[in-house]
Amino acid sequence: MQFEWDRSKNEKNILKHGIDFRAAARIFDDPNFIVNEDDRHDYGEIRYQIIGAVDPHGVLLVVYTERHKNTIRIISARKANKKERHLYQ
C-alpha cells in the first residue's frame, strides 16, 4: 500500500493538530483499526474515517480517500475525541 498527501495540507495539519501525515499513515498498521465512510458532506469522492492507535500519538482519527488500487491519500489527521476513543476501545 502506498500513501500520498498534499504537502501544504500536511504542514497545516502539523501546525493545527501536531500530527504529520507520515506518522498518521502508520494507523493502517494497527490490527484493531475501525473504518467508516465519511458521509457528513458530499465531497465529490468517497472518503473514509479510520480510528486506530499510532505511537507516540495515541488514538487518532485519520480521514482519507482511495486514489488508485493501492494508493491512500491522507486528507487530515488528529487525536480522536472522547466518543471516537470509546468506539475504538
PDB file of N, CA, C and O in Angstrom:
ATOM      1  N   MET A   1       0.843  -1.173   0.000  1.00  0.00           N
ATOM      2  CA  MET A   1       0.000   0.000   0.000  1.00  0.00           C
ATOM      3  C   MET A   1       0.893   1.243   0.000  1.00  0.00           C
ATOM      4  O   MET A   1       1.883   1.315   0.729  1.00  0.00           O
ATOM      5  N   GLN A   2       0.525   2.212  -0.828  1.00  0.00           N
ATOM      6  CA  GLN A   2       1.272   3.456  -0.901  1.00  0.00           C
ATOM      7  C   GLN A   2       0.416   4.595  -0.359  1.00  0.00           C
ATOM      8  O   GLN A   2      -0.813   4.525  -0.361  1.00  0.00           O
ATOM      9  N   PHE A   3       1.089   5.640   0.105  1.00  0.00           N
ATOM     10  CA  PHE A   3       0.397   6.795   0.667  1.00  0.00           C
ATOM     11  C   PHE A   3       0.834   8.056  -0.052  1.00  0.00           C
ATOM     12  O   PHE A   3       1.980   8.177  -0.485  1.00  0.00           O
ATOM     13  N   GLU A   4      -0.090   8.989  -0.174  1.00  0.00           N
ATOM     14  CA  GLU A   4       0.220  10.301  -0.742  1.00  0.00           C
ATOM     15  C   GLU A   4      -0.585  11.344   0.019  1.00  0.00           C
ATOM     16  O   GLU A   4      -1.570  11.029   0.687  1.00  0.00           O
ATOM     17  N   TRP A   5      -0.145  12.594  -0.098  1.00  0.00           N
ATOM     18  CA  TRP A   5      -0.847  13.706   0.517  1.00  0.00           C
ATOM     19  C   TRP A   5      -0.333  14.994  -0.073  1.00  0.00           C
ATOM     20  O   TRP A   5       0.726  15.035  -0.699  1.00  0.00           O
ATOM     21  N   ASP A   6      -1.091  16.035   0.134  1.00  0.00           N
ATOM     22  CA  ASP A   6      -0.708  17.370  -0.280  1.00  0.00           C
ATOM     23  C   ASP A   6       0.269  17.922   0.755  1.00  0.00           C
ATOM     24  O   ASP A   6      -0.037  17.958   1.947  1.00  0.00           O
ATOM     25  N   ARG A   7       1.434  18.349   0.301  1.00  0.00           N
ATOM     26  CA  ARG A   7       2.486  18.823   1.214  1.00  0.00           C
ATOM     27  C   ARG A   7       2.020  20.023   2.040  1.00  0.00           C
ATOM     28  O   ARG A   7       2.278  20.088   3.242  1.00  0.00           O
ATOM     29  N   SER A   8       1.338  20.969   1.400  1.00  0.00           N
ATOM     30  CA  SER A   8       0.849  22.152   2.101  1.00  0.00           C
ATOM     31  C   SER A   8      -0.186  21.775   3.163  1.00  0.00           C
ATOM     32  O   SER A   8      -0.170  22.304   4.274  1.00  0.00           O
ATOM     33  N   LYS A   9      -1.079  20.859   2.808  1.00  0.00           N
ATOM     34  CA  LYS A   9      -2.101  20.394   3.756  1.00  0.00           C
ATOM     35  C   LYS A   9      -1.444  19.690   4.948  1.00  0.00           C
ATOM     36  O   LYS A   9      -1.900  19.840   6.082  1.00  0.00           O
ATOM     37  N   ASN A  10      -0.386  18.931   4.699  1.00  0.00           N
ATOM     38  CA  ASN A  10       0.333  18.257   5.772  1.00  0.00           C
ATOM     39  C   ASN A  10       0.950  19.283   6.726  1.00  0.00           C
ATOM     40  O   ASN A  10       0.867  19.126   7.944  1.00  0.00           O
ATOM     41  N   GLU A  11       1.564  20.327   6.179  1.00  0.00           N
ATOM     42  CA  GLU A  11       2.172  21.357   7.024  1.00  0.00           C
ATOM     43  C   GLU A  11       1.120  22.049   7.881  1.00  0.00           C
ATOM     44  O   GLU A  11       1.363  22.328   9.055  1.00  0.00           O
ATOM     45  N   LYS A  12      -0.044  22.328   7.305  1.00  0.00           N
ATOM     46  CA  LYS A  12      -1.141  22.945   8.059  1.00  0.00           C
ATOM     47  C   LYS A  12      -1.647  22.002   9.145  1.00  0.00           C
ATOM     48  O   LYS A  12      -1.971  22.436  10.250  1.00  0.00           O
ATOM     49  N   ASN A  13      -1.713  20.706   8.826  1.00  0.00           N
ATOM     50  CA  ASN A  13      -2.175  19.718   9.796  1.00  0.00           C
ATOM     51  C   ASN A  13      -1.209  19.620  10.981  1.00  0.00           C
ATOM     52  O   ASN A  13      -1.633  19.493  12.129  1.00  0.00           O
ATOM     53  N   ILE A  14       0.088  19.679  10.688  1.00  0.00           N
ATOM     54  CA  ILE A  14       1.091  19.645  11.760  1.00  0.00           C
ATOM     55  C   ILE A  14       0.918  20.852  12.675  1.00  0.00           C
ATOM     56  O   ILE A  14       0.965  20.712  13.898  1.00  0.00           O
ATOM     57  N   LEU A  15       0.721  22.027  12.102  1.00  0.00           N
ATOM     58  CA  LEU A  15       0.534  23.234  12.912  1.00  0.00           C
ATOM     59  C   LEU A  15      -0.752  23.176  13.734  1.00  0.00           C
ATOM     60  O   LEU A  15      -0.765  23.573  14.899  1.00  0.00           O
ATOM     61  N   LYS A  16      -1.818  22.689  13.135  1.00  0.00           N
ATOM     62  CA  LYS A  16      -3.117  22.672  13.819  1.00  0.00           C
ATOM     63  C   LYS A  16      -3.249  21.531  14.823  1.00  0.00           C
ATOM     64  O   LYS A  16      -3.753  21.730  15.929  1.00  0.00           O
ATOM     65  N   HIS A  17      -2.789  20.312  14.433  1.00  0.00           N
ATOM     66  CA  HIS A  17      -3.038  19.124  15.254  1.00  0.00           C
ATOM     67  C   HIS A  17      -1.774  18.460  15.792  1.00  0.00           C
ATOM     68  O   HIS A  17      -1.853  17.572  16.640  1.00  0.00           O
ATOM     69  N   GLY A  18      -0.597  18.889  15.300  1.00  0.00           N
ATOM     70  CA  GLY A  18       0.656  18.309  15.776  1.00  0.00           C
ATOM     71  C   GLY A  18       0.923  16.909  15.242  1.00  0.00           C
ATOM     72  O   GLY A  18       1.700  16.159  15.832  1.00  0.00           O
ATOM     73  N   ILE A  19       0.285  16.551  14.129  1.00  0.00           N
ATOM     74  CA  ILE A  19       0.442  15.198  13.582  1.00  0.00           C
ATOM     75  C   ILE A  19       0.838  15.282  12.110  1.00  0.00           C
ATOM     76  O   ILE A  19       0.145  15.887  11.292  1.00  0.00           O
ATOM     77  N   ASP A  20       1.961  14.663  11.802  1.00  0.00           N
ATOM     78  CA  ASP A  20       2.474  14.576  10.437  1.00  0.00           C
ATOM     79  C   ASP A  20       1.762  13.423   9.729  1.00  0.00           C
ATOM     80  O   ASP A  20       1.537  12.371  10.327  1.00  0.00           O
ATOM     81  N   PHE A  21       1.408  13.620   8.462  1.00  0.00           N
ATOM     82  CA  PHE A  21       0.728  12.569   7.716  1.00  0.00           C
ATOM     83  C   PHE A  21       1.576  11.303   7.591  1.00  0.00           C
ATOM     84  O   PHE A  21       1.033  10.204   7.485  1.00  0.00           O
ATOM     85  N   ARG A  22       2.903  11.449   7.604  1.00  0.00           N
ATOM     86  CA  ARG A  22       3.785  10.270   7.540  1.00  0.00           C
ATOM     87  C   ARG A  22       3.537   9.381   8.765  1.00  0.00           C
ATOM     88  O   ARG A  22       3.467   8.157   8.652  1.00  0.00           O
ATOM     89  N   ALA A  23       3.408  10.012   9.926  1.00  0.00           N
ATOM     90  CA  ALA A  23       3.100   9.264  11.155  1.00  0.00           C
ATOM     91  C   ALA A  23       1.672   8.728  11.102  1.00  0.00           C
ATOM     92  O   ALA A  23       1.415   7.595  11.508  1.00  0.00           O
ATOM     93  N   ALA A  24       0.747   9.544  10.602  1.00  0.00           N
ATOM     94  CA  ALA A  24      -0.664   9.139  10.537  1.00  0.00           C
ATOM     95  C   ALA A  24      -0.848   7.893   9.674  1.00  0.00           C
ATOM     96  O   ALA A  24      -1.740   7.087   9.940  1.00  0.00           O
ATOM     97  N   ALA A  25      -0.025   7.727   8.653  1.00  0.00           N
ATOM     98  CA  ALA A  25      -0.141   6.562   7.760  1.00  0.00           C
ATOM     99  C   ALA A  25       0.074   5.256   8.511  1.00  0.00           C
ATOM    100  O   ALA A  25      -0.392   4.205   8.072  1.00  0.00           O
ATOM    101  N   ARG A  26       0.773   5.311   9.634  1.00  0.00           N
ATOM    102  CA  ARG A  26       1.020   4.091  10.423  1.00  0.00           C
ATOM    103  C   ARG A  26      -0.248   3.559  11.075  1.00  0.00           C
ATOM    104  O   ARG A  26      -0.235   2.459  11.628  1.00  0.00           O
ATOM    105  N   ILE A  27      -1.346   4.317  11.023  1.00  0.00           N
ATOM    106  CA  ILE A  27      -2.609   3.855  11.580  1.00  0.00           C
ATOM    107  C   ILE A  27      -3.049   2.552  10.917  1.00  0.00           C
ATOM    108  O   ILE A  27      -3.726   1.733  11.537  1.00  0.00           O
ATOM    109  N   PHE A  28      -2.663   2.365   9.658  1.00  0.00           N
ATOM    110  CA  PHE A  28      -3.044   1.153   8.933  1.00  0.00           C
ATOM    111  C   PHE A  28      -2.293  -0.082   9.436  1.00  0.00           C
ATOM    112  O   PHE A  28      -2.641  -1.206   9.075  1.00  0.00           O
ATOM    113  N   ASP A  29      -1.271   0.118  10.262  1.00  0.00           N
ATOM    114  CA  ASP A  29      -0.539  -0.999  10.874  1.00  0.00           C
ATOM    115  C   ASP A  29      -1.244  -1.523  12.122  1.00  0.00           C
ATOM    116  O   ASP A  29      -0.919  -2.605  12.610  1.00  0.00           O
ATOM    117  N   ASP A  30      -2.201  -0.767  12.636  1.00  0.00           N
ATOM    118  CA  ASP A  30      -2.935  -1.171  13.839  1.00  0.00           C
ATOM    119  C   ASP A  30      -3.928  -2.270  13.455  1.00  0.00           C
ATOM    120  O   ASP A  30      -4.844  -2.022  12.671  1.00  0.00           O
ATOM    121  N   PRO A  31      -3.761  -3.480  13.995  1.00  0.00           N
ATOM    122  CA  PRO A  31      -4.678  -4.571  13.633  1.00  0.00           C
ATOM    123  C   PRO A  31      -6.103  -4.359  14.135  1.00  0.00           C
ATOM    124  O   PRO A  31      -7.018  -5.071  13.720  1.00  0.00           O
ATOM    125  N   ASN A  32      -6.299  -3.386  15.025  1.00  0.00           N
ATOM    126  CA  ASN A  32      -7.625  -3.152  15.597  1.00  0.00           C
ATOM    127  C   ASN A  32      -8.306  -1.892  15.066  1.00  0.00           C
ATOM    128  O   ASN A  32      -9.286  -1.428  15.649  1.00  0.00           O
ATOM    129  N   PHE A  33      -7.794  -1.330  13.957  1.00  0.00           N
ATOM    130  CA  PHE A  33      -8.397  -0.091  13.462  1.00  0.00           C
ATOM    131  C   PHE A  33      -9.846  -0.320  13.052  1.00  0.00           C
ATOM    132  O   PHE A  33     -10.264  -1.437  12.746  1.00  0.00           O
ATOM    133  N   ILE A  34     -10.606   0.794  13.059  1.00  0.00           N
ATOM    134  CA  ILE A  34     -12.011   0.805  12.677  1.00  0.00           C
ATOM    135  C   ILE A  34     -12.166   1.801  11.532  1.00  0.00           C
ATOM    136  O   ILE A  34     -11.659   2.920  11.616  1.00  0.00           O
ATOM    137  N   VAL A  35     -12.859   1.407  10.465  1.00  0.00           N
ATOM    138  CA  VAL A  35     -13.064   2.291   9.312  1.00  0.00           C
ATOM    139  C   VAL A  35     -14.559   2.492   9.084  1.00  0.00           C
ATOM    140  O   VAL A  35     -15.342   1.543   9.121  1.00  0.00           O
ATOM    141  N   ASN A  36     -14.938   3.748   8.848  1.00  0.00           N
ATOM    142  CA  ASN A  36     -16.308   4.094   8.477  1.00  0.00           C
ATOM    143  C   ASN A  36     -16.265   5.078   7.325  1.00  0.00           C
ATOM    144  O   ASN A  36     -15.337   5.879   7.221  1.00  0.00           O
ATOM    145  N   GLU A  37     -17.264   5.019   6.462  1.00  0.00           N
ATOM    146  CA  GLU A  37     -17.354   6.006   5.390  1.00  0.00           C
ATOM    147  C   GLU A  37     -17.695   7.359   5.992  1.00  0.00           C
ATOM    148  O   GLU A  37     -18.549   7.453   6.874  1.00  0.00           O
ATOM    149  N   ASP A  38     -17.036   8.397   5.525  1.00  0.00           N
ATOM    150  CA  ASP A  38     -17.277   9.766   5.980  1.00  0.00           C
ATOM    151  C   ASP A  38     -18.343  10.372   5.076  1.00  0.00           C
ATOM    152  O   ASP A  38     -18.041  10.863   3.989  1.00  0.00           O
ATOM    153  N   ASP A  39     -19.588  10.335   5.531  1.00  0.00           N
ATOM    154  CA  ASP A  39     -20.693  10.828   4.709  1.00  0.00           C
ATOM    155  C   ASP A  39     -21.305  12.117   5.268  1.00  0.00           C
ATOM    156  O   ASP A  39     -22.470  12.424   5.018  1.00  0.00           O
ATOM    157  N   ARG A  40     -20.500  12.862   6.024  1.00  0.00           N
ATOM    158  CA  ARG A  40     -21.004  14.108   6.614  1.00  0.00           C
ATOM    159  C   ARG A  40     -21.336  15.149   5.552  1.00  0.00           C
ATOM    160  O   ARG A  40     -22.240  15.964   5.737  1.00  0.00           O
ATOM    161  N   HIS A  41     -20.598  15.123   4.431  1.00  0.00           N
ATOM    162  CA  HIS A  41     -20.793  16.076   3.343  1.00  0.00           C
ATOM    163  C   HIS A  41     -20.638  15.337   2.018  1.00  0.00           C
ATOM    164  O   HIS A  41     -20.152  14.207   1.972  1.00  0.00           O
ATOM    165  N   ASP A  42     -21.058  15.994   0.951  1.00  0.00           N
ATOM    166  CA  ASP A  42     -20.789  15.470  -0.387  1.00  0.00           C
ATOM    167  C   ASP A  42     -19.453  16.060  -0.833  1.00  0.00           C
ATOM    168  O   ASP A  42     -19.377  17.221  -1.236  1.00  0.00           O
ATOM    169  N   TYR A  43     -18.409  15.248  -0.756  1.00  0.00           N
ATOM    170  CA  TYR A  43     -17.059  15.709  -1.083  1.00  0.00           C
ATOM    171  C   TYR A  43     -16.727  15.533  -2.568  1.00  0.00           C
ATOM    172  O   TYR A  43     -15.673  15.978  -3.022  1.00  0.00           O
ATOM    173  N   GLY A  44     -17.600  14.901  -3.310  1.00  0.00           N
ATOM    174  CA  GLY A  44     -17.312  14.613  -4.698  1.00  0.00           C
ATOM    175  C   GLY A  44     -16.443  13.379  -4.866  1.00  0.00           C
ATOM    176  O   GLY A  44     -16.012  13.056  -5.973  1.00  0.00           O
ATOM    177  N   GLU A  45     -16.188  12.694  -3.764  1.00  0.00           N
ATOM    178  CA  GLU A  45     -15.419  11.455  -3.740  1.00  0.00           C
ATOM    179  C   GLU A  45     -15.787  10.708  -2.467  1.00  0.00           C
ATOM    180  O   GLU A  45     -16.305  11.309  -1.526  1.00  0.00           O
ATOM    181  N   ILE A  46     -15.533   9.441  -2.429  1.00  0.00           N
ATOM    182  CA  ILE A  46     -15.799   8.674  -1.214  1.00  0.00           C
ATOM    183  C   ILE A  46     -14.619   8.877  -0.260  1.00  0.00           C
ATOM    184  O   ILE A  46     -13.463   8.651  -0.619  1.00  0.00           O
ATOM    185  N   ARG A  47     -14.936   9.304   0.950  1.00  0.00           N
ATOM    186  CA  ARG A  47     -13.914   9.494   1.989  1.00  0.00           C
ATOM    187  C   ARG A  47     -14.213   8.563   3.145  1.00  0.00           C
ATOM    188  O   ARG A  47     -15.357   8.178   3.389  1.00  0.00           O
ATOM    189  N   TYR A  48     -13.157   8.216   3.842  1.00  0.00           N
ATOM    190  CA  TYR A  48     -13.260   7.310   4.975  1.00  0.00           C
ATOM    191  C   TYR A  48     -12.624   7.935   6.202  1.00  0.00           C
ATOM    192  O   TYR A  48     -11.712   8.755   6.106  1.00  0.00           O
ATOM    193  N   GLN A  49     -13.132   7.523   7.365  1.00  0.00           N
ATOM    194  CA  GLN A  49     -12.524   7.870   8.644  1.00  0.00           C
ATOM    195  C   GLN A  49     -12.017   6.578   9.255  1.00  0.00           C
ATOM    196  O   GLN A  49     -12.759   5.603   9.372  1.00  0.00           O
ATOM    197  N   ILE A  50     -10.761   6.573   9.641  1.00  0.00           N
ATOM    198  CA  ILE A  50     -10.178   5.410  10.297  1.00  0.00           C
ATOM    199  C   ILE A  50      -9.744   5.842  11.690  1.00  0.00           C
ATOM    200  O   ILE A  50      -9.132   6.896  11.864  1.00  0.00           O
ATOM    201  N   ILE A  51     -10.066   5.018  12.675  1.00  0.00           N
ATOM    202  CA  ILE A  51      -9.665   5.263  14.060  1.00  0.00           C
ATOM    203  C   ILE A  51      -8.728   4.137  14.456  1.00  0.00           C
ATOM    204  O   ILE A  51      -9.041   2.961  14.271  1.00  0.00           O
ATOM    205  N   GLY A  52      -7.574   4.505  15.003  1.00  0.00           N
ATOM    206  CA  GLY A  52      -6.606   3.499  15.429  1.00  0.00           C
ATOM    207  C   GLY A  52      -5.507   4.139  16.259  1.00  0.00           C
ATOM    208  O   GLY A  52      -5.447   5.360  16.405  1.00  0.00           O
ATOM    209  N   ALA A  53      -4.648   3.300  16.794  1.00  0.00           N
ATOM    210  CA  ALA A  53      -3.560   3.771  17.650  1.00  0.00           C
ATOM    211  C   ALA A  53      -2.276   3.920  16.848  1.00  0.00           C
ATOM    212  O   ALA A  53      -1.926   3.067  16.033  1.00  0.00           O
ATOM    213  N   VAL A  54      -1.578   5.032  17.102  1.00  0.00           N
ATOM    214  CA  VAL A  54      -0.297   5.317  16.468  1.00  0.00           C
ATOM    215  C   VAL A  54       0.646   5.863  17.540  1.00  0.00           C
ATOM    216  O   VAL A  54       0.390   6.922  18.113  1.00  0.00           O
ATOM    217  N   ASP A  55       1.735   5.142  17.810  1.00  0.00           N
ATOM    218  CA  ASP A  55       2.730   5.635  18.773  1.00  0.00           C
ATOM    219  C   ASP A  55       3.490   6.795  18.164  1.00  0.00           C
ATOM    220  O   ASP A  55       3.786   6.734  16.971  1.00  0.00           O
ATOM    221  N   PRO A  56       3.819   7.821  18.875  1.00  0.00           N
ATOM    222  CA  PRO A  56       3.531   8.084  20.285  1.00  0.00           C
ATOM    223  C   PRO A  56       2.260   8.911  20.488  1.00  0.00           C
ATOM    224  O   PRO A  56       2.018   9.399  21.591  1.00  0.00           O
ATOM    225  N   HIS A  57       1.450   9.075  19.447  1.00  0.00           N
ATOM    226  CA  HIS A  57       0.307   9.986  19.488  1.00  0.00           C
ATOM    227  C   HIS A  57      -0.922   9.440  20.207  1.00  0.00           C
ATOM    228  O   HIS A  57      -1.767  10.222  20.643  1.00  0.00           O
ATOM    229  N   GLY A  58      -1.043   8.146  20.340  1.00  0.00           N
ATOM    230  CA  GLY A  58      -2.238   7.559  20.936  1.00  0.00           C
ATOM    231  C   GLY A  58      -3.273   7.244  19.866  1.00  0.00           C
ATOM    232  O   GLY A  58      -2.927   6.911  18.732  1.00  0.00           O
ATOM    233  N   VAL A  59      -4.547   7.353  20.236  1.00  0.00           N
ATOM    234  CA  VAL A  59      -5.626   7.029  19.303  1.00  0.00           C
ATOM    235  C   VAL A  59      -5.902   8.243  18.419  1.00  0.00           C
ATOM    236  O   VAL A  59      -6.141   9.349  18.904  1.00  0.00           O
ATOM    237  N   LEU A  60      -5.862   8.003  17.101  1.00  0.00           N
ATOM    238  CA  LEU A  60      -6.071   9.063  16.114  1.00  0.00           C
ATOM    239  C   LEU A  60      -7.303   8.795  15.268  1.00  0.00           C
ATOM    240  O   LEU A  60      -7.791   7.668  15.188  1.00  0.00           O
ATOM    241  N   LEU A  61      -7.794   9.852  14.642  1.00  0.00           N
ATOM    242  CA  LEU A  61      -8.786   9.745  13.585  1.00  0.00           C
ATOM    243  C   LEU A  61      -8.138  10.335  12.332  1.00  0.00           C
ATOM    244  O   LEU A  61      -7.691  11.482  12.332  1.00  0.00           O
ATOM    245  N   VAL A  62      -8.094   9.542  11.278  1.00  0.00           N
ATOM    246  CA  VAL A  62      -7.495   9.962  10.016  1.00  0.00           C
ATOM    247  C   VAL A  62      -8.562   9.887   8.927  1.00  0.00           C
ATOM    248  O   VAL A  62      -9.258   8.880   8.800  1.00  0.00           O
ATOM    249  N   VAL A  63      -8.685  10.952   8.147  1.00  0.00           N
ATOM    250  CA  VAL A  63      -9.600  10.981   7.009  1.00  0.00           C
ATOM    251  C   VAL A  63      -8.770  10.746   5.754  1.00  0.00           C
ATOM    252  O   VAL A  63      -7.716  11.352   5.562  1.00  0.00           O
ATOM    253  N   TYR A  64      -9.267   9.854   4.907  1.00  0.00           N
ATOM    254  CA  TYR A  64      -8.521   9.522   3.690  1.00  0.00           C
ATOM    255  C   TYR A  64      -9.471   9.131   2.570  1.00  0.00           C
ATOM    256  O   TYR A  64     -10.663   8.915   2.789  1.00  0.00           O
ATOM    257  N   THR A  65      -8.924   9.044   1.379  1.00  0.00           N
ATOM    258  CA  THR A  65      -9.639   8.535   0.215  1.00  0.00           C
ATOM    259  C   THR A  65      -8.718   7.585  -0.528  1.00  0.00           C
ATOM    260  O   THR A  65      -7.497   7.656  -0.393  1.00  0.00           O
ATOM    261  N   GLU A  66      -9.305   6.702  -1.306  1.00  0.00           N
ATOM    262  CA  GLU A  66      -8.508   5.778  -2.117  1.00  0.00           C
ATOM    263  C   GLU A  66      -8.388   6.375  -3.508  1.00  0.00           C
ATOM    264  O   GLU A  66      -9.393   6.587  -4.185  1.00  0.00           O
ATOM    265  N   ARG A  67      -7.165   6.645  -3.936  1.00  0.00           N
ATOM    266  CA  ARG A  67      -6.936   7.282  -5.235  1.00  0.00           C
ATOM    267  C   ARG A  67      -6.770   6.267  -6.348  1.00  0.00           C
ATOM    268  O   ARG A  67      -7.345   6.421  -7.425  1.00  0.00           O
ATOM    269  N   HIS A  68      -6.006   5.256  -6.102  1.00  0.00           N
ATOM    270  CA  HIS A  68      -5.738   4.208  -7.078  1.00  0.00           C
ATOM    271  C   HIS A  68      -5.873   2.878  -6.355  1.00  0.00           C
ATOM    272  O   HIS A  68      -6.199   2.839  -5.169  1.00  0.00           O
ATOM    273  N   LYS A  69      -5.628   1.823  -7.049  1.00  0.00           N
ATOM    274  CA  LYS A  69      -5.806   0.498  -6.472  1.00  0.00           C
ATOM    275  C   LYS A  69      -5.080   0.335  -5.127  1.00  0.00           C
ATOM    276  O   LYS A  69      -5.659  -0.187  -4.174  1.00  0.00           O
ATOM    277  N   ASN A  70      -3.841   0.769  -5.045  1.00  0.00           N
ATOM    278  CA  ASN A  70      -3.052   0.597  -3.818  1.00  0.00           C
ATOM    279  C   ASN A  70      -2.558   1.913  -3.247  1.00  0.00           C
ATOM    280  O   ASN A  70      -1.542   1.938  -2.554  1.00  0.00           O
ATOM    281  N   THR A  71      -3.263   3.019  -3.526  1.00  0.00           N
ATOM    282  CA  THR A  71      -2.811   4.323  -3.049  1.00  0.00           C
ATOM    283  C   THR A  71      -3.867   4.966  -2.159  1.00  0.00           C
ATOM    284  O   THR A  71      -5.024   5.119  -2.550  1.00  0.00           O
ATOM    285  N   ILE A  72      -3.451   5.333  -0.970  1.00  0.00           N
ATOM    286  CA  ILE A  72      -4.293   6.017   0.004  1.00  0.00           C
ATOM    287  C   ILE A  72      -3.853   7.474   0.044  1.00  0.00           C
ATOM    288  O   ILE A  72      -2.667   7.756   0.214  1.00  0.00           O
ATOM    289  N   ARG A  73      -4.797   8.407  -0.111  1.00  0.00           N
ATOM    290  CA  ARG A  73      -4.482   9.830   0.007  1.00  0.00           C
ATOM    291  C   ARG A  73      -5.009  10.316   1.344  1.00  0.00           C
ATOM    292  O   ARG A  73      -6.217  10.320   1.584  1.00  0.00           O
ATOM    293  N   ILE A  74      -4.096  10.725   2.209  1.00  0.00           N
ATOM    294  CA  ILE A  74      -4.470  11.217   3.535  1.00  0.00           C
ATOM    295  C   ILE A  74      -4.904  12.674   3.413  1.00  0.00           C
ATOM    296  O   ILE A  74      -4.227  13.490   2.789  1.00  0.00           O
ATOM    297  N   ILE A  75      -6.041  12.982   4.019  1.00  0.00           N
ATOM    298  CA  ILE A  75      -6.629  14.316   3.932  1.00  0.00           C
ATOM    299  C   ILE A  75      -6.445  15.086   5.238  1.00  0.00           C
ATOM    300  O   ILE A  75      -6.150  16.281   5.221  1.00  0.00           O
ATOM    301  N   SER A  76      -6.619  14.402   6.369  1.00  0.00           N
ATOM    302  CA  SER A  76      -6.418  15.045   7.668  1.00  0.00           C
ATOM    303  C   SER A  76      -6.155  13.986   8.727  1.00  0.00           C
ATOM    304  O   SER A  76      -6.471  12.809   8.554  1.00  0.00           O
ATOM    305  N   ALA A  77      -5.565  14.440   9.828  1.00  0.00           N
ATOM    306  CA  ALA A  77      -5.276  13.541  10.953  1.00  0.00           C
ATOM    307  C   ALA A  77      -5.295  14.361  12.238  1.00  0.00           C
ATOM    308  O   ALA A  77      -4.749  15.462  12.307  1.00  0.00           O
ATOM    309  N   ARG A  78      -5.934  13.794  13.245  1.00  0.00           N
ATOM    310  CA  ARG A  78      -5.999  14.468  14.543  1.00  0.00           C
ATOM    311  C   ARG A  78      -6.171  13.426  15.633  1.00  0.00           C
ATOM    312  O   ARG A  78      -6.454  12.260  15.358  1.00  0.00           O
ATOM    313  N   LYS A  79      -5.997  13.864  16.881  1.00  0.00           N
ATOM    314  CA  LYS A  79      -6.260  12.965  18.004  1.00  0.00           C
ATOM    315  C   LYS A  79      -7.759  12.702  18.056  1.00  0.00           C
ATOM    316  O   LYS A  79      -8.568  13.604  17.837  1.00  0.00           O
ATOM    317  N   ALA A  80      -8.114  11.470  18.346  1.00  0.00           N
ATOM    318  CA  ALA A  80      -9.523  11.096  18.447  1.00  0.00           C
ATOM    319  C   ALA A  80     -10.156  11.778  19.662  1.00  0.00           C
ATOM    320  O   ALA A  80      -9.515  11.937  20.701  1.00  0.00           O
ATOM    321  N   ASN A  81     -11.413  12.176  19.520  1.00  0.00           N
ATOM    322  CA  ASN A  81     -12.120  12.754  20.669  1.00  0.00           C
ATOM    323  C   ASN A  81     -12.627  11.624  21.570  1.00  0.00           C
ATOM    324  O   ASN A  81     -12.430  10.447  21.270  1.00  0.00           O
ATOM    325  N   LYS A  82     -13.267  11.986  22.654  1.00  0.00           N
ATOM    326  CA  LYS A  82     -13.718  11.002  23.642  1.00  0.00           C
ATOM    327  C   LYS A  82     -14.651   9.950  23.025  1.00  0.00           C
ATOM    328  O   LYS A  82     -14.491   8.756  23.275  1.00  0.00           O
ATOM    329  N   LYS A  83     -15.606  10.387  22.236  1.00  0.00           N
ATOM    330  CA  LYS A  83     -16.555   9.465  21.593  1.00  0.00           C
ATOM    331  C   LYS A  83     -15.826   8.509  20.647  1.00  0.00           C
ATOM    332  O   LYS A  83     -16.116   7.313  20.627  1.00  0.00           O
ATOM    333  N   GLU A  84     -14.892   9.030  19.874  1.00  0.00           N
ATOM    334  CA  GLU A  84     -14.134   8.211  18.922  1.00  0.00           C
ATOM    335  C   GLU A  84     -13.228   7.216  19.649  1.00  0.00           C
ATOM    336  O   GLU A  84     -13.090   6.071  19.221  1.00  0.00           O
ATOM    337  N   ARG A  85     -12.612   7.656  20.747  1.00  0.00           N
ATOM    338  CA  ARG A  85     -11.785   6.733  21.543  1.00  0.00           C
ATOM    339  C   ARG A  85     -12.636   5.617  22.126  1.00  0.00           C
ATOM    340  O   ARG A  85     -12.198   4.468  22.186  1.00  0.00           O
ATOM    341  N   HIS A  86     -13.851   5.948  22.555  1.00  0.00           N
ATOM    342  CA  HIS A  86     -14.765   4.945  23.096  1.00  0.00           C
ATOM    343  C   HIS A  86     -15.129   3.904  22.027  1.00  0.00           C
ATOM    344  O   HIS A  86     -15.179   2.709  22.315  1.00  0.00           O
ATOM    345  N   LEU A  87     -15.380   4.356  20.809  1.00  0.00           N
ATOM    346  CA  LEU A  87     -15.674   3.436  19.707  1.00  0.00           C
ATOM    347  C   LEU A  87     -14.504   2.480  19.465  1.00  0.00           C
ATOM    348  O   LEU A  87     -14.701   1.301  19.171  1.00  0.00           O
ATOM    349  N   TYR A  88     -13.303   3.000  19.592  1.00  0.00           N
ATOM    350  CA  TYR A  88     -12.103   2.213  19.321  1.00  0.00           C
ATOM    351  C   TYR A  88     -11.882   1.136  20.384  1.00  0.00           C
ATOM    352  O   TYR A  88     -11.416   0.039  20.074  1.00  0.00           O
ATOM    353  N   GLN A  89     -12.215   1.449  21.628  1.00  0.00           N
ATOM    354  CA  GLN A  89     -11.962   0.504  22.719  1.00  0.00           C
ATOM    355  C   GLN A  89     -12.949  -0.564  22.698  1.00  0.00           C
ATOM    356  O   GLN A  89     -12.906  -1.462  23.539  1.00  0.00           O
TER     357      GLN A  89
END
